[in-house]
Every structure is written in structure tokens, then in C-alpha cells.
Amino acid sequence: MGSTSGEHHESTTTGGVGRRDLIKRSAALGLVSVPTMSFLSACASSGGGGSDDKPKTGKKTAKNPLGADETGQMEFVLFDGGLGKEYAEDAVKIYQTNFPKAKTKFFPTQKIGTVLQPRFNQGNPPDLIDNSGADQMDMGGLVGKKQLTDLTPLLDAPSYDDPNKKVRDTLRPGIVEMGQFDGSPVWILYYAYNVYGVWYSQKALDSLDEKYPETWDEMLKVCAKAKKKGMAGWTYAGKYPYYIPFSLYPMIGKVGGRDVLDAIDNLEPNAWKHPAVKVCLEAYYELYQKGYILKGTPGLDHIQSQTAWAKGEALFLPNGSWVENESAKVIPADFDLAVSAPSGIDSSDKLPFGTIWASGGEPFIVPAQAKNPGGGMEQLRIMLSEESSKNFTAKVKSLSAFNGGTTGIDLTPGLKSGAAALEKAGDNVLNPRLQDWYVQLEKEKIGVACLGEMMAGRLTPAETIKKIQGFADETAKDSSVKHYKHQ
Amino acid sequence: MQHGKYRFIVGFLTIPLGLYAIFVIWPFIQSIYYSFTDWTGLSPDFKMVGFDNYTRMLHDDIFWKSLQHSLLFALLVPLVTIGLALFFSFMINVGGRRRKGGPAISGVRGSSFYKIVYFFPQVLSIAIVALLFAFAYNPDTGAINSLLRGIGLDSVQPLFLGDPNLALWCVMAVLVWSTVGFFVVLFSAGMASIPADLYEAALLDGAGRATTFFRITLPLLWDTVQSGWVYMGILALGAESFAVVQIMTTGPGGPDYSTTVLVLYVYQKAFRDGQAAYATTIGVALLVVTLLFAAIVMKLGRRERLEY
């Protein structure tokens, strides 16, 4: 470790270039050479070369109503997550069969944003994208920057199975509205259909000699009974508390009516101060106060909480229908998974018991700069056929946007229960939008910083409401965020 | 030799300097440029907005919280890591009891074994370390709380990552655990090159362990400690803190913003919220903080060099 100092030795060699001098001069050289490279032309964001190519369309025929390019390429990038990639692969095969001269390129990935963000910047995106997962690209940003194709032609095209019926009329409730941001264009088609609510084991509930509680007093009674048997009433994804809204928001909607949730989504002033919000938050807080939440829950992530729940440590879990697939390995065979719409407060609630949150999942988009937008839409039309939908439901245990497609296949317990819950809900299907309109507000601010803190007992309901309202007002005023309203 | 000397040197340096300019300096300049635009990161069109992003940043509470945590990371993590590493490597190399017939200077018994043990976490990628600790911190079934229960401390069951008062410390502990081994090895190598006769002379004069450490080891190791400090500080400001916070914490960044750091905020703004320009603005702030940190450490650490 003999640290010889440069100054000492080399500055004495007269006439030679000292090491320091050399470094100084070469650094200066490096700095000077940089600006001489043309400044803007090499920027990461300036591509746009692809925009010269006009999109290619094929001839519109009865077999090809959307004008897919019959000889060109159709490129499809899929989020390869909890739902896997098989269902999409099968659909691509059908496309290939229908258009034998076309080339198809199918690319499944978990890193949607990493793979595709540079391609959007270069103006060279694929024709169809499942923009989902943790790395999904911000939808509001894509819409705001006019990067997406309006899917209205697809919705008005004849459906794959029945030429006399439009695609639009074969979809489940809420799918079309969810794809709209402001005005009539439909930018996104959500392919999966998720049922959100309170998930539980029917077997565990039977062992307590109870049925799913419809009012909050009954809920507390069931939890008390469970506690006596050494079972916690509730658990949730403590590290990702934005799972709590899956049962809390529809409860607010049931108690106070649809308008309360709409006002919240529209970021109206004092929307969170509505009495229905207060009474629901207080109800949830009571779960904490009475010790009905599984111990340690605030430190569990979604997988850990689902595992604890599957092991029977807790009775109820706010979640979505993907939980059946995600936790398939830990849910015992005789668990008898079921979902229920959230319990209300009492009989004075605005909407009946059964009011549930259901909405689309897996957002599919066709980029505005796609080379073959007709091909991308045609691929979606194929996926929305009864056959492809059944294939999807059978393979991934999830409902699809196609209304129906559950007859003739073996439904798993959770799926069956989800379909029954939708049937019971009828028109009372709610669709809160905060999680797709204002991601940061919903997840980080309301979820983690407010609801998570309240359920861990560190905020009272009154403080929580005040804090959430503050965050909502802040978002409403933030000019860097695009704002949306319910139509 | 004098003739054509510069041409000779330039000839050697063009390729490395060119690479450095393209892959290091150019991205810096680009980022600074983007911080004055409203680029979303989702489309190629954007316009200049002047200092808007900077004024917004100065009024952003989450930015200040992230900055505060990042600074805490840059100060505390190197302090603890390097302190521990110095202690361990001193014990491994010098701190041992004098044994009959052995060399005058040696480490504690089994020191070569310890050296391997300490280095072991360095072999694991930080992502794996973070995941392992996320399991260990699980309040329900995690190793730490199970251990506490096992020794009868049923009433002490902290939430760890779920508790805003503890979460940041939990994350820092992981960083220390995973990097201390590297510095033990680095300092051991440094100590091995300190001539044994210096220690022998000190021993003859009756110096104890503490005196030997502060009067001989530390001064002769100062250069290594200093560069280790800068290196560790940059790790704690950058990649490593991002990895542990992103993988381990609530949210990530929570609970209630108790663990958010600048790098995480850059990532969230760019890739979650589609505000790439604002993200680069925060990135520029991070650059300034990192440069200041390195400059301060270098300045404070300047000492006369000892030759031996």
C-alpha cells in the first residue's frame, strides 16, 4: 500500500508531461469534443423516422372487416404474467390460419415498458400490446400524447361468431366505458374481467356455522366467532395496502350510492368528506380496534398475506379474481374458494347487498403509429370470439371481456363463485377508476400513506379522510397530471 | 522523445476518452437538457419549459423526504459499514493474541475462516439479499420474529418493514450486512502491506490494541478508507439503495414515505407516472448531491501522505 504521490516523483522530471497535467488536458479535450457532436440529433427521444411509413391496410371484406394487411406482418407484444402466454399464442395461431400469407411476430415479456418505451419514442411500436404488469406504460400519458388508435372500428365490426352482432354487443358491462378517457374514442380494450370483493373459504365459514355477513354488525359477529377459534377475521396485503379498496370502495358505493364514488373519481372538492366514506372507514377501523386483523399484517406483502389466509390463519381477504390463479399452489384442495360482494352497514344503504366492483383487466392497445393497425384489431376480434374466450377462461381461470363463454367448460370454485356474484349483482356493478386514472394518488398516497396507516392503527378515520382529501385536492390542482371525469 | 509526444499520447487516449464521452458525459448532458423540457418518456414530442420542473421540485414534499433519506443513507451507511469493516479486518489481521512460536502479528483464531464468511454476502446479488431479508423481516413467519418468540419474547414482535419508525433502519441494516464483507477484504489487503516491523516496534514500546489501531493501522490505511468511503457513499445514494428499497419496502417507498429515496423517486416518476422530464430533474439533483458528497469527503479526508 505504498502510496506514491504523483506530484512528488513526476513533477521533478523536467520537461516531461506530469501525470496531473496529462489528465487535466485530456479531460479538457474530452469535454470540448462533446458539444461538437451534433447536440440534438442524437437525443434518445428524437426518432420519428418510422412515421414516414403509412400504415398498411388490406382490402376490407366480410372475412377481414378491419382491413388487416393480409400479406404483411402483425406484431403482438404480450405481458407474460399471472395469466401466462398460452391463450394469446393460441389466438395468434388462428390469425395465422385465417391469413396464411401474413407473417406474425409474437413476443411475450414481463418488461413491457422497458421493451416498448424506446420503440414508442422511435415511432416504431408493434401492432398490438397487452400493456400490463408492474412495468406497464402510463395509459394517461399514452392517450394524452395521441399514441393510441381509436378502437371504435373494432367495436362496430361484426363479431367473430355472429356477423349480425357487433363486437360491442358481445362485451360485459363496463368494458367499453373503461376504454374511454374523455369523449367517445375507445383507446383500450380490457380483455380479462376481474371481480373484486371479499374472498374466503366457504369451508371455513361453514365450520363457524355462519354464512357470509350482509351487514357490518353481522360481520363483527362472524369475526368475533372466528377469533374465539383462534382465527383472525381479516388480513390484507399490508405492504401494498391498495388492495384494501377492492372491498372498501364498493362498500362506500353500496352505502352512499354510485355518485359518491363518481365524485371521488372526479376529484371533486370534499368528495371524501361524504358521510358514507366516514362510516365505511370507521367500520374498517373497528376491525383493527377489536383485534380482528391478523397480527403482523402491515408487514406482509400480497403473496405472504394470501398464503396466511390460505392456511386458514384469517377468514376474509380483499382481493381480485386473479387470486385463485396466483395462490393456486397454496390454496388447499378442499378450501372451497368463494367471493362475495362487500358487506354493507345496514338496511338503510342506498344499494342492495350484492353490489360489487367488477371491471376489465389486461389492457390491450393498438398504437397510433402501428404499421398494421387493422391486423392488431383483427387479432383482438379473434380473441373476443367465444372459442378463444373459452380457451382463455379454461387456461387461466379468469373471465374474459366476452359476455358468456362459461358454459361447457369446467369452472373452478372461485370462478364459479365470481360468475354467480356477477349474476346476483345484475346492474349494480361499480367501476371506481382511481387506480387507472391516477396511479400515484391511488397506490402511493391513498393506499400506502393513508389506508395502510389507518389499518395499522397509526391514523384515525377522521385523520385519514383529511389526509386523503388533501392528496386528492393536490392531484386535482397538479397541472402535470391529466384529469378525467366520469361521462 | 519530446518530438510528437502529444500526438503519441492523444493516439492512445482517443478511444477510451471517446467511449467515456459517449457513454458517460453525453448522457449527463442529455439528462440535463431533458430536465428543461416536458418530455413524458412515452412519445417523441416535447417542448422546452424552462425552469418549471425545478420550481416544481422545490415545492415537492416527496422530493424533500427522498433527499433527506438519501442523505441519511450517504452519511450513516458508509460510517457504520466502514467502522465495522475496520474493526473486523483489524481483528482478523492484527488483533490476535500473541501465540508462542507464532509470528509477532497475527489475527484472532480462525481468522481465515472469518474472512470467507464476511465476504460471502458479497457473492450474492443485492436483489437476492433484499428478498432474503424481506422474508426474514416478515412479522408473522419471518426468521427474526420466530427467533424472538423462540427465546420467549412473545411480546416483542415488531412489524419491521411495516413500521414507519423502523423501516428505514431495517433497509439500511441490509445494505451494511451485504457490503461490509467487501471492505473487510479490501482493508485486509491494505493491512497486509503495512510492514510488520512497525507493529513489532509498537509492541516493544508497550502499545495495546487500541493504540496500535489508531496510531499505526488507521493512518497507514487512510487512502484506502477514504476511497472506500466515497465508493460506499455513491452506492448508498445510487443503485444499491434503489434495489433494497424497491424490493423490500411497503409500496415501495413506504409506509407513509418513510423509506423513499431519490433514485426510487426518479424511477417512479419516469416509469410509473410517465413524467420522464421531471424524473431527469430529480436525477440532476441527485447528481449534485453525489458530487458534493464526493467533494466533501475528499476535502475532509485530505491528510499528509505517509510513505513507507
Interface residues (C-beta under 8 A of the other chain):
Chain A: M1 G2 S3 T4 S5 G15 V17 L22 S26 L29 G30 L31 S33 V34 P35 M37 F39 A42 C43 A44 S45 S46 G47 G48 G113 Q117 F120 N121 Q122 G123 D135 M137 D138 G140 G141 L142 G144 K145 K146 Q147 G238 K239 Y240 P241 L294 K295 G296 T297 P298 G299 L300 D301 Q304 A308 E313 V439 Q440 K443 E444 G447 V448 A449 G452 E453 A456 R458 S480 V481
Chain B: Q2 K5 I9 V10 L13 L17 G18 Y20 A21 I25 W26 I29 Q30 Y33 Y34 W39 T40 G41 L42 S43 P44 D45 F46 R56 A134 Y137 N138 P139 D140 T141 G142 N145 Q157 L159 F160 L161 G162 D163 P164 A189 G190 S193 I194 L220 L221 D223 T224 T249 T250 G251 G253 G254 P255 D256 Y257 Q268 F271 R272 D273 G274 Q275 Y278 R305 L306 E307 Y308
